[in-house]
Amino acid sequence: MKSHKNLGFQTKCVHSGIDEYEFGAVVPPIYQTSTFKFRDVKHGASLFAGEEKGYIYTRMLNPTVEAMENAIAALEGGHKALGCGSGMAAISTIFITLLQSGDHVVCSSAVYGPTTTVLNTIMKKYGVETTFVDSSDSENVRKAIKPNTKVVYIETPGNPTLCISNIEEISKIAHEHKAIVVVDNTFMSPALQNPLLLGADIVMHSLTKFLNGHADVVGGVIVVKDEETYKQFRKTLNQLGGVIDPFNAFLVHRGLKTLAIRMEKHCQNAQRIAEWLETHPLVESVKYPGLKTHPHYQVGQKQHKGPGGMITIELKGGFEAGRVMMNSVKLFQLAVSLGGVESLIQHPASMTHFSMGKEAREEARITEGLVRISVGIENVEDLIDDLAQALAKVEQAMSGKVEVHI
Ligand SMILES: *Cc1c(COP(=O)(O)O)cnc(C)c1O
């Protein structure tokens, strides 16, 4: 891998990968092959023994995948990275590699839903206990640590409340107790936040989101700081098989080249929209790390380079307001996921969390008027116009002046 240590982040986005591609290709070629031939018996034996570097079988390592992994490791300031079939494949590979029966995990309460589920079901079944804490107060992490705590797992900003956890402080606390710190950095991307440089041990991303950035790939990645950990993870990944395929790795690598400029635009647009929403009479509250009203604004300013593209709002009209807003937006698309160039909007109470019922939603702190917005890179005036017209429909529906059949 080329050493790009002294280059700027945008330059690294464009140039990181493998030094030289075959035939002088400027772009990483897609090695769409499941297997690689050996020159002779001796070659095969030395590859398997790890005496010589080379490729054997795509589940074990593939050059296109490796190029993408190198690029992400460079962007995160890590030693090496491992491409996975999805963000959840990365998360489960991390848990299965690091944990065994009798171990304990401290996890942020505001994490991606399926992460909670994996800890509460699969990992629990294998004898791993988890304590969920509001990690935006680092002391809560300290209090939850037990003698058998092996992993401290945080997501910051957290899902969907966008609360911020102090990576540096939590890493110090965890390390005093010899626990390994894992950070889900999906919401920020390495363009805005580098947890490894703040003291964390392992970073994971859903590549599906900002890193690929074009909503056409499902993938994940693990970034580690040393060769020993890399080898451990590579072994699990090879055995369990949750790898990414060469074509998806190629697409992600292509997406990475524009990561820095995309993130800049996501941040600019989201800041404008968050400020505008804050002044809107139908909006009860706006959570966005770029607003001074965010409860952890100062910590955020210290640990990230920009507030990101995710906004969470609470509508005054609750469930019905959310429903009408969803059915009224034209440019924003109703969809789960995030981090693509196109803006998406989601109302958990009427959509993703509808079937669980109001009471269970309350328990999970999914309020009835909560709306999550993934701000894209469109012209911000168009996005604000769309939200304005949708909120005008909400106002009409709420005031009962017009019967709105939407
Ligand atoms: C989407 C997401 C994941 C899971 O990633 P997949 O690629 O969907 O498996 C994990 N963490 C966060 C924060 C996410 O947004």
PDBQT file of the ligand as one rigid body, heavy atoms in Angstrom, charges set to zero:
ROOT
HETATM    1  C1  LIG A 501     -27.188   0.627   8.400  1.00  0.00    +0.000 C 
HETATM    2  C2  LIG A 501     -26.406   0.618   9.626  1.00  0.00    +0.000 A 
HETATM    3  C3  LIG A 501     -25.825  -0.563  10.095  1.00  0.00    +0.000 A 
HETATM    4  C4  LIG A 501     -26.003  -1.893   9.409  1.00  0.00    +0.000 C 
HETATM    5  O1  LIG A 501     -25.479  -1.890   8.135  1.00  0.00    +0.000 OA
HETATM    6  P1  LIG A 501     -26.030  -2.834   6.935  1.00  0.00    +0.000 P 
HETATM    7  O2  LIG A 501     -25.117  -2.505   5.826  1.00  0.00    +0.000 OA
HETATM    8  O3  LIG A 501     -27.452  -2.416   6.701  1.00  0.00    +0.000 OA
HETATM    9  O4  LIG A 501     -25.950  -4.227   7.412  1.00  0.00    +0.000 OA
HETATM   10  C5  LIG A 501     -25.070  -0.488  11.254  1.00  0.00    +0.000 A 
HETATM   11  N1  LIG A 501     -24.917   0.664  11.920  1.00  0.00    +0.000 NA
HETATM   12  C6  LIG A 501     -25.479   1.811  11.504  1.00  0.00    +0.000 A 
HETATM   13  C7  LIG A 501     -25.278   3.056  12.286  1.00  0.00    +0.000 C 
HETATM   14  C8  LIG A 501     -26.247   1.833  10.350  1.00  0.00    +0.000 A 
HETATM   15  O5  LIG A 501     -26.816   2.977   9.940  1.00  0.00    +0.000 OA
ENDROOT
TORSDOF 0
